[in-house]
Amino acid sequence: MSREIEPRQLTFDPTPEIFATDTGGSFSFPLVAGNDAFLDTSPYDEARFVVSIWSPSANAIIDLDRSYVELRAAFDAEDMHWVKLAEIEPVVPPYGADSFDGWIVLPVLASASAFGLFGSGFDARSRLQIRASAYLVA
């Protein structure tokens, strides 16, 4: 008799304000849950990610036509080589386009995985905040 695997929902640790690089408005942000970068993904078949990025400044606008965010993963804790999994497309922009919201559904590719967000096309040296969550299902 097989035991059914319960879905797992997790919210990645919230980010303090981060700053896009001044060379082109790019950033990299590792997704960490409970101070742990690597997640046990072996019991699951699918991962659904939800991402929201916004600027805490009332004067900043995120240009959804230029902004680009991708989800990357690392599968070996000894060699943190990041592999691009998918580009996260912005969903219907909110009024004023002051945030980047998107979601992606992917198959689980390894028994343990670390995930990160990598973005570009944001204003140089812009202040950003990120919230991300994942829903893992068998």
ChimeraX commands (.cxc) that place a marker at each C-alpha (Angstrom):
marker #1 position 0.00,0.00,0.00 radius 0.5
marker #1 position 1.57,3.28,-1.08 radius 0.5
marker #1 position 1.47,6.38,1.03 radius 0.5
marker #1 position 0.11,9.47,-0.68 radius 0.5
marker #1 position 2.51,12.41,-0.65 radius 0.5
marker #1 position 0.91,15.59,0.65 radius 0.5
marker #1 position 1.51,18.76,-1.36 radius 0.5
marker #1 position 3.94,21.19,0.21 radius 0.5
marker #1 position 3.46,24.93,0.10 radius 0.5
marker #1 position 6.30,27.18,1.12 radius 0.5
marker #1 position 6.95,30.86,1.14 radius 0.5
marker #1 position 10.55,31.77,0.55 radius 0.5
marker #1 position 12.19,34.02,3.11 radius 0.5
marker #1 position 11.21,37.64,2.46 radius 0.5
marker #1 position 13.81,39.95,1.06 radius 0.5
marker #1 position 14.93,43.21,2.51 radius 0.5
marker #1 position 15.23,45.89,-0.12 radius 0.5
marker #1 position 17.72,44.86,-2.76 radius 0.5
marker #1 position 19.37,47.06,-5.30 radius 0.5
marker #1 position 19.62,46.33,-9.00 radius 0.5
marker #1 position 23.14,46.66,-10.30 radius 0.5
marker #1 position 24.10,49.97,-11.76 radius 0.5
marker #1 position 25.52,48.31,-14.89 radius 0.5
marker #1 position 22.14,47.50,-16.37 radius 0.5
marker #1 position 19.45,47.11,-13.77 radius 0.5
marker #1 position 20.10,43.39,-13.17 radius 0.5
marker #1 position 19.82,41.38,-9.96 radius 0.5
marker #1 position 20.20,37.85,-8.63 radius 0.5
marker #1 position 18.22,36.66,-5.65 radius 0.5
marker #1 position 18.49,33.15,-4.17 radius 0.5
marker #1 position 15.19,31.69,-2.96 radius 0.5
marker #1 position 15.75,30.45,0.58 radius 0.5
marker #1 position 13.21,28.78,2.87 radius 0.5
marker #1 position 13.98,28.75,6.58 radius 0.5
marker #1 position 17.62,29.67,5.92 radius 0.5
marker #1 position 17.96,26.59,3.70 radius 0.5
marker #1 position 18.78,27.05,0.02 radius 0.5
marker #1 position 18.45,23.37,-0.95 radius 0.5
marker #1 position 15.01,21.80,-0.80 radius 0.5
marker #1 position 14.19,18.10,-0.76 radius 0.5
marker #1 position 12.22,17.82,-3.98 radius 0.5
marker #1 position 12.48,14.02,-4.38 radius 0.5
marker #1 position 8.86,13.22,-3.37 radius 0.5
marker #1 position 7.38,15.69,-5.85 radius 0.5
marker #1 position 6.71,15.75,-9.59 radius 0.5
marker #1 position 5.79,19.37,-10.15 radius 0.5
marker #1 position 6.68,22.78,-8.73 radius 0.5
marker #1 position 4.50,25.86,-9.16 radius 0.5
marker #1 position 6.19,29.20,-8.45 radius 0.5
marker #1 position 4.54,32.56,-7.81 radius 0.5
marker #1 position 6.71,35.69,-7.86 radius 0.5
marker #1 position 6.00,39.32,-7.04 radius 0.5
marker #1 position 8.58,42.09,-7.42 radius 0.5
marker #1 position 7.92,45.72,-6.64 radius 0.5
marker #1 position 9.62,48.94,-5.75 radius 0.5
marker #1 position 8.99,50.43,-2.31 radius 0.5
marker #1 position 9.33,53.90,-3.83 radius 0.5
marker #1 position 6.10,55.61,-4.87 radius 0.5
marker #1 position 8.04,57.33,-7.66 radius 0.5
marker #1 position 9.32,54.13,-9.30 radius 0.5
marker #1 position 7.58,52.35,-12.15 radius 0.5
marker #1 position 8.60,48.89,-13.36 radius 0.5
marker #1 position 8.48,48.83,-17.15 radius 0.5
marker #1 position 6.94,45.44,-17.93 radius 0.5
marker #1 position 8.02,45.71,-21.57 radius 0.5
marker #1 position 11.72,45.82,-20.57 radius 0.5
marker #1 position 11.75,43.84,-17.31 radius 0.5
marker #1 position 12.90,40.25,-17.54 radius 0.5
marker #1 position 12.96,37.66,-14.75 radius 0.5
marker #1 position 14.05,34.07,-15.01 radius 0.5
marker #1 position 13.98,31.16,-12.60 radius 0.5
marker #1 position 17.23,29.24,-12.27 radius 0.5
marker #1 position 18.13,26.15,-10.29 radius 0.5
marker #1 position 21.22,24.49,-8.88 radius 0.5
marker #1 position 21.16,20.73,-8.37 radius 0.5
marker #1 position 24.50,20.11,-6.63 radius 0.5
marker #1 position 25.45,21.78,-3.34 radius 0.5
marker #1 position 29.14,21.18,-4.11 radius 0.5
marker #1 position 28.94,22.99,-7.45 radius 0.5
marker #1 position 26.48,25.89,-7.34 radius 0.5
marker #1 position 26.11,26.14,-11.10 radius 0.5
marker #1 position 22.84,27.90,-11.96 radius 0.5
marker #1 position 20.79,26.46,-14.83 radius 0.5
marker #1 position 18.07,28.55,-16.46 radius 0.5
marker #1 position 14.74,26.77,-16.06 radius 0.5
marker #1 position 12.30,29.32,-17.43 radius 0.5
marker #1 position 11.55,32.94,-18.09 radius 0.5
marker #1 position 8.77,34.23,-15.89 radius 0.5
marker #1 position 6.39,36.30,-17.96 radius 0.5
marker #1 position 4.57,39.12,-16.22 radius 0.5
marker #1 position 0.88,38.41,-15.86 radius 0.5
marker #1 position -1.73,41.08,-16.56 radius 0.5
marker #1 position -0.05,44.21,-15.22 radius 0.5
marker #1 position -1.69,45.91,-12.27 radius 0.5
marker #1 position -2.89,49.47,-12.65 radius 0.5
marker #1 position 0.15,51.71,-12.91 radius 0.5
marker #1 position 2.48,48.77,-13.67 radius 0.5
marker #1 position 4.38,49.27,-10.42 radius 0.5
marker #1 position 5.05,45.58,-9.83 radius 0.5
marker #1 position 6.14,42.48,-11.71 radius 0.5
marker #1 position 3.90,39.51,-10.89 radius 0.5
marker #1 position 4.24,36.15,-12.56 radius 0.5
marker #1 position 3.95,32.41,-12.12 radius 0.5
marker #1 position 5.42,29.28,-13.70 radius 0.5
marker #1 position 4.75,25.53,-13.47 radius 0.5
marker #1 position 7.71,23.18,-13.97 radius 0.5
marker #1 position 8.53,19.50,-13.55 radius 0.5
marker #1 position 10.85,18.63,-10.66 radius 0.5
marker #1 position 14.22,17.72,-12.15 radius 0.5
marker #1 position 16.30,16.53,-9.18 radius 0.5
marker #1 position 16.03,15.05,-5.70 radius 0.5
marker #1 position 17.36,18.27,-4.15 radius 0.5
marker #1 position 17.22,21.70,-5.71 radius 0.5
marker #1 position 18.10,25.29,-4.94 radius 0.5
marker #1 position 16.25,28.03,-6.81 radius 0.5
marker #1 position 17.00,31.65,-7.59 radius 0.5
marker #1 position 15.54,34.59,-9.45 radius 0.5
marker #1 position 17.65,36.52,-11.93 radius 0.5
marker #1 position 16.32,39.74,-13.41 radius 0.5
marker #1 position 17.35,42.41,-15.86 radius 0.5
marker #1 position 15.84,45.38,-17.64 radius 0.5
marker #1 position 14.96,47.18,-14.42 radius 0.5
marker #1 position 16.06,50.76,-13.84 radius 0.5
marker #1 position 19.69,50.98,-12.79 radius 0.5
marker #1 position 20.21,51.10,-9.01 radius 0.5
marker #1 position 16.47,50.75,-8.42 radius 0.5
marker #1 position 15.28,49.53,-5.05 radius 0.5
marker #1 position 13.29,46.31,-5.34 radius 0.5
marker #1 position 11.52,43.95,-2.98 radius 0.5
marker #1 position 10.68,40.32,-3.78 radius 0.5
marker #1 position 8.18,37.81,-2.44 radius 0.5
marker #1 position 8.08,34.28,-3.85 radius 0.5
marker #1 position 6.35,31.05,-2.99 radius 0.5
marker #1 position 6.24,27.51,-4.34 radius 0.5
marker #1 position 3.68,24.76,-4.29 radius 0.5
marker #1 position 5.15,21.27,-4.69 radius 0.5
marker #1 position 2.84,18.42,-5.75 radius 0.5
marker #1 position 3.36,14.69,-6.29 radius 0.5
marker link #1:1,2 radius 0.2
marker link #1:2,3 radius 0.2
marker link #1:3,4 radius 0.2
marker link #1:4,5 radius 0.2
marker link #1:5,6 radius 0.2
marker link #1:6,7 radius 0.2
marker link #1:7,8 radius 0.2
marker link #1:8,9 radius 0.2
marker link #1:9,10 radius 0.2
marker link #1:10,11 radius 0.2
marker link #1:11,12 radius 0.2
marker link #1:12,13 radius 0.2
marker link #1:13,14 radius 0.2
marker link #1:14,15 radius 0.2
marker link #1:15,16 radius 0.2
marker link #1:16,17 radius 0.2
marker link #1:17,18 radius 0.2
marker link #1:18,19 radius 0.2
marker link #1:19,20 radius 0.2
marker link #1:20,21 radius 0.2
marker link #1:21,22 radius 0.2
marker link #1:22,23 radius 0.2
marker link #1:23,24 radius 0.2
marker link #1:24,25 radius 0.2
marker link #1:25,26 radius 0.2
marker link #1:26,27 radius 0.2
marker link #1:27,28 radius 0.2
marker link #1:28,29 radius 0.2
marker link #1:29,30 radius 0.2
marker link #1:30,31 radius 0.2
marker link #1:31,32 radius 0.2
marker link #1:32,33 radius 0.2
marker link #1:33,34 radius 0.2
marker link #1:34,35 radius 0.2
marker link #1:35,36 radius 0.2
marker link #1:36,37 radius 0.2
marker link #1:37,38 radius 0.2
marker link #1:38,39 radius 0.2
marker link #1:39,40 radius 0.2
marker link #1:40,41 radius 0.2
marker link #1:41,42 radius 0.2
marker link #1:42,43 radius 0.2
marker link #1:43,44 radius 0.2
marker link #1:44,45 radius 0.2
marker link #1:45,46 radius 0.2
marker link #1:46,47 radius 0.2
marker link #1:47,48 radius 0.2
marker link #1:48,49 radius 0.2
marker link #1:49,50 radius 0.2
marker link #1:50,51 radius 0.2
marker link #1:51,52 radius 0.2
marker link #1:52,53 radius 0.2
marker link #1:53,54 radius 0.2
marker link #1:54,55 radius 0.2
marker link #1:55,56 radius 0.2
marker link #1:56,57 radius 0.2
marker link #1:57,58 radius 0.2
marker link #1:58,59 radius 0.2
marker link #1:59,60 radius 0.2
marker link #1:60,61 radius 0.2
marker link #1:61,62 radius 0.2
marker link #1:62,63 radius 0.2
marker link #1:63,64 radius 0.2
marker link #1:64,65 radius 0.2
marker link #1:65,66 radius 0.2
marker link #1:66,67 radius 0.2
marker link #1:67,68 radius 0.2
marker link #1:68,69 radius 0.2
marker link #1:69,70 radius 0.2
marker link #1:70,71 radius 0.2
marker link #1:71,72 radius 0.2
marker link #1:72,73 radius 0.2
marker link #1:73,74 radius 0.2
marker link #1:74,75 radius 0.2
marker link #1:75,76 radius 0.2
marker link #1:76,77 radius 0.2
marker link #1:77,78 radius 0.2
marker link #1:78,79 radius 0.2
marker link #1:79,80 radius 0.2
marker link #1:80,81 radius 0.2
marker link #1:81,82 radius 0.2
marker link #1:82,83 radius 0.2
marker link #1:83,84 radius 0.2
marker link #1:84,85 radius 0.2
marker link #1:85,86 radius 0.2
marker link #1:86,87 radius 0.2
marker link #1:87,88 radius 0.2
marker link #1:88,89 radius 0.2
marker link #1:89,90 radius 0.2
marker link #1:90,91 radius 0.2
marker link #1:91,92 radius 0.2
marker link #1:92,93 radius 0.2
marker link #1:93,94 radius 0.2
marker link #1:94,95 radius 0.2
marker link #1:95,96 radius 0.2
marker link #1:96,97 radius 0.2
marker link #1:97,98 radius 0.2
marker link #1:98,99 radius 0.2
marker link #1:99,100 radius 0.2
marker link #1:100,101 radius 0.2
marker link #1:101,102 radius 0.2
marker link #1:102,103 radius 0.2
marker link #1:103,104 radius 0.2
marker link #1:104,105 radius 0.2
marker link #1:105,106 radius 0.2
marker link #1:106,107 radius 0.2
marker link #1:107,108 radius 0.2
marker link #1:108,109 radius 0.2
marker link #1:109,110 radius 0.2
marker link #1:110,111 radius 0.2
marker link #1:111,112 radius 0.2
marker link #1:112,113 radius 0.2
marker link #1:113,114 radius 0.2
marker link #1:114,115 radius 0.2
marker link #1:115,116 radius 0.2
marker link #1:116,117 radius 0.2
marker link #1:117,118 radius 0.2
marker link #1:118,119 radius 0.2
marker link #1:119,120 radius 0.2
marker link #1:120,121 radius 0.2
marker link #1:121,122 radius 0.2
marker link #1:122,123 radius 0.2
marker link #1:123,124 radius 0.2
marker link #1:124,125 radius 0.2
marker link #1:125,126 radius 0.2
marker link #1:126,127 radius 0.2
marker link #1:127,128 radius 0.2
marker link #1:128,129 radius 0.2
marker link #1:129,130 radius 0.2
marker link #1:130,131 radius 0.2
marker link #1:131,132 radius 0.2
marker link #1:132,133 radius 0.2
marker link #1:133,134 radius 0.2
marker link #1:134,135 radius 0.2
marker link #1:135,136 radius 0.2
marker link #1:136,137 radius 0.2
marker link #1:137,138 radius 0.2
view
